Amino acid sequence: MSLPVPVLSEGVDPAWLPEEAFRALGGRRILIRGSGPLVETVHAEAAEACARFGGALVSKDPELVLESTGDDESEAFTLGRRDGRTTVTASGGRGLLYGFFHVVRLGAAAFEGERQLREHRPALAVRMLDHWDNVAVHPVMGQVERGYAGGSLFWADGRARGDLERVRAYGRLLAACGINAVAVNNVNVHAAEARLLTDRIGEVADIAGALRPYGIRTHLSVTFAAPMVLGGRETADPLDDGVREWWAGATARVYEAIPDFGGYVVKADSEGQPGPFAYGRSHADGANMLAAALRPYGGTVHWRAFVYDHRQDWRDRATDRARAAYDHFVPLDGEFAANAVLQVKHGPMDFQVREPVSPLISAMSHTALAVELQATQEYTGQQRHVCWLGPMWSEVLRFGARDGLPFEELVAVSNAGDDPFWTGHPLAQANLYTFGRLAWRPDADPGGILDEWIGLTFPGAPGRLADGLRSVLDGSWRTYEKYTAPLGVGFMVQPGHHYGPSVDGYEYSPWGTYHFADRDGVGVDRSRATGTGYAGQYAKPWAEVYESPESCPDELLLFFHHVPYGHVLKSGRTVIQHIYDTHFEGVEEVERARKVWASLADVVAPERHARVAERYEEQLRSAREWRDQINSYFFRKSGVPDGRGRTIY
Amino acid sequence: MSLPVPVLSEGVDPAWLPEEAFRALGGRRILIRGSGPLVETVHAEAAEACARFGGALVSKDPELVLESTGDDESEAFTLGRRDGRTTVTASGGRGLLYGFFHVVRLGAAAFEGERQLREHRPALAVRMLDHWDNVAVHPVMGQVERGYAGGSLFWADGRARGDLERVRAYGRLLAACGINAVAVNNVNVHAAEARLLTDRIGEVADIAGALRPYGIRTHLSVTFAAPMVLGGRETADPLDDGVREWWAGATARVYEAIPDFGGYVVKADSEGQPGPFAYGRSHADGANMLAAALRPYGGTVHWRAFVYDHRQDWRDRATDRARAAYDHFVPLDGEFAANAVLQVKHGPMDFQVREPVSPLISAMSHTALAVELQATQEYTGQQRHVCWLGPMWSEVLRFGARDGLPFEELVAVSNAGDDPFWTGHPLAQANLYTFGRLAWRPDADPGGILDEWIGLTFPGAPGRLADGLRSVLDGSWRTYEKYTAPLGVGFMVQPGHHYGPSVDGYEYSPWGTYHFADRDGVGVDRSRATGTGYAGQYAKPWAEVYESPESCPDELLLFFHHVPYGHVLKSGRTVIQHIYDTHFEGVEEVERARKVWASLADVVAPERHARVAERYEEQLRSAREWRDQINSYFFRKSGVPDGRGRTIY
């Protein structure tokens, strides 16, 4: 009855579920109680592990009990150990599945000593990956928009992939780190993708079927213009009865095909996508229309808050893209339906290596919110550079969370594709894993998660391998920040593809992304007193902290203020010397990491070692390019020589 | 026997051959003597004109005699008028064809008063257009690389166009301005295009057949790697016997298909194209191999001198792209076969709005040279801006020509496509016409050519239309220069597509295109004394003139020197004030031209007027963007305010 555990094709990396990760559990006498499809999944997993490592599924004298006491949807489980018996109890198959993978993570420790009964429960009910995968290859963006890991796991050349074994394996990896929802197509919905909603829903249903045994619900990105594009209506006005009927009918047919369908993801009135503005309606009107269509079935609409003017005039200093999401959505707080989730990028701009946390997140107390992170490394090295984002995400998730989390869900843009290592750069797997674990427990220590990932992915690794991995990953986000855009200024990237430096690349563009560097200083004045007023969008104490260059944290100084190159940072260095120093340091740190990796050649599988080593070459080349372009640009502009006399071109 | 005069499809503009242009001639009694295919063409033209305007082909008492006395290939003709009879005499059909179009150009004046017998003879034997047309649509470059006039006249979606009537009409337009050779495909030869040389030569033969009646020989761009790509050889080494045999065989088959085939055009070892360097051979070796294959049939190889390092390191100040063509080719002077023509871009860089004339042109006295111009406006407004290049080309052609022209041929990259106006911007037709006429007579006054074009294209135009056209075209090149890159600095364009400003767009790139602007000054030191030494590639007096900022002409100052913003030009203005002034002036000039055009609405056909008016809107928008970006960039860098207090952002 239960599906077998998915089998990876030759050459595909098992990521954090290598066979060895199941050794401790697979050697036990295991008793499984309960029924239902996800219990069946646990059964198949346990049976497979026992077959490999000499354990057995038993009906008495177990060393491990996995028990589902009912069939509800709860994801919680209780784990304890007493008298040589480890027990996992849940009130349904979902909880049991997470409990099972928790035991896998614990490894041998799950079967040692005593362990007090403790309930484990995810802090966030929806832990989701958005795939920006195109069905048809896009002429500019390709098969996966901002994808750096080969093709799509779901689609190839205009069709769903026939073989779903890899999708099943993907679902298994996601379940093992706690992810429970996937949107299977790009938020920019082109012609072929639009039709997934209607006549091509069968393809989505097949994917949903492959992900379901691992507790993952499938979501679909849809175009707001669907009633026109697909339904032949003359309008997509969310208050038009015909439009609402069309969505109700379309949604009913979706649920016929996928009874546990998660819902819609919508990018509306954003970067050219259609939306309610065309009809003089608000985004609440738009989102609520879709929420109404989904409500009878328990579905949710994820409505992205990434709305701004992408045809701005660079000469216009009054408009500030950073303000846009807050200005658009705060007036609508309280107007969104309960099953309309506003999906907010973690920063006010667009996934830069350093941004403040979006003030919108703390300002929508009457609206369900999802915070959106970007696992795919669009602006953070595109999986050619090592950049482990755990520390950044942790900072974001802890911001303003003293009185409870100000959001309900966590979403990340996936970094996975059909690459043999799943993520292009083998070490970028750590980002995917970390995201899942932080979504389960946003206050978790990212360093602990990294250790967990190392332990699972490299089971039985000698100490120097674990140490080496930790040393090249742990500080890699700050290293990347050092050799790229300084002090929160952002967007000094090549236009279009966003890889590599171009200090003025977005400076005279319509995208609202400026640094205003001149011969005297650099940065954007976003204070209330003299700037765009963005700092005033924060609650206290942050509004005050960000308002003044004296109190603003160094790492965000140029995001909030335009300061002279001679401005002295809290670190004691001037801005210009900070720019030079960090850029030299960043490259040196990459050089060191590359050496550490080279030293691990004897303890890492050859293909994996080679793949990472090759990417370090590119990372180092690119880091040097960043260093030299940024330093040259600011030296030419400021005229201030490096205090340490290093080479600036 | 003779083909009829080509008929244009509905809506296609007749350019400089409207019916009215034939009125003066078409009303006469015309006697035609001689035989051969091109005499037949003249016969068909004259008959058509007479049928329309009431004249007649007669055997006695003619008012116009068109006589070919033989059947040689000479393009010269003799024109005179005496006792009420105009005579055109040539020693073959080619000369007679050019004589015929000369009479068309003269209009009524051809039949007035007396006219001394005078021989007209082109200064250059080959007057050629290179089409950068792709057979298959290129994923980045499209159907026509750097094409701004719709699709290709020759190719569509991977195949030769079936209907060749438009090609015949194109040939007729070219003959009427003096062009006698066309290369039908892009110098970047991709997979589909490579095969035109072999199994697809029939498609080229069809085009050649359509162009032949108007005296135009067809040339083909080929890949140097053809023996490998098409012939399955393991090498393309030009000294390898098998390779030479392969080319000899391939060329023999080309001439079987096209007996008057012109020859090959080759871009080798340039921007990624294959070439002889891979085999340790010189460009003379490469060119001479192809020349040897072509020699038995009277064909020519055009070997492009556009060879430079396009993977330069911007940090490396010693390498200078401007030096490259001279450094590569001067050592080879005298080594090229007689039918190997070295095709040299007019400037040392790449068709910028202002460059010095390439020193290579005067340095190859033992090598046949073609100077290459660019009619397609890649860097000069892409046929969205009015930029009549006659004055620039005239400057180029007069440079160093005191003791005779230092080159034998003139080539331009065509600006024509399947657009109804041929050139996208209707006024860009003037560039194509001017090129042809300058190729015939390089010392002609470009203003006179412009008047000629106006007279033909707008026959019987009221004076204010002719004045208006002259005023918007005559100074348009200098206007474009004013609002774009100042003082010869070049390349401040958006990377890739090259439209619109990006001051640093190529500053940190591998393309060898830098301006080195810093807070103190701008420009490239190419002097012998302190710079790259490029100035020393010129003969006297230019080596001295360019060597010093004092003697260097203002318009080339930043090409040759790095100077402070406060440097005082010969004009009396500082460099920085010159930048501001010219950018404001340039935009004002566009505003005035736009108004002039608007005032002509009642005397220009509506479609043409609307097309130009619409492009003026874009030109003005773009010119303002140029003005503001350039001014802001240099203000932010220099800190020097505009002396007249105008708005700089």
Chai-1 contact restraints between the chains, C-beta under 6 A:
chainA,res_idxA,chainB,res_idxB,connection_type,confidence,min_distance_angstrom,max_distance_angstrom,comment,restraint_id
A,R315,B,Y649,contact,1.0,0.0,6.0,A-B,restraint_1
A,D504,B,D504,contact,1.0,0.0,6.0,A-B,restraint_2
A,Y508,B,Q629,contact,1.0,0.0,6.0,A-B,restraint_3
A,D518,B,R636,contact,1.0,0.0,6.0,A-B,restraint_4
A,R519,B,R519,contact,1.0,0.0,6.0,A-B,restraint_5
A,R519,B,K637,contact,1.0,0.0,6.0,A-B,restraint_6
A,R519,B,G639,contact,1.0,0.0,6.0,A-B,restraint_7
A,Q629,B,Y508,contact,1.0,0.0,6.0,A-B,restraint_8
A,R636,B,D518,contact,1.0,0.0,6.0,A-B,restraint_9
A,K637,B,R519,contact,1.0,0.0,6.0,A-B,restraint_10
A,G639,B,R519,contact,1.0,0.0,6.0,A-B,restraint_11
A,Y649,B,R315,contact,1.0,0.0,6.0,A-B,restraint_12
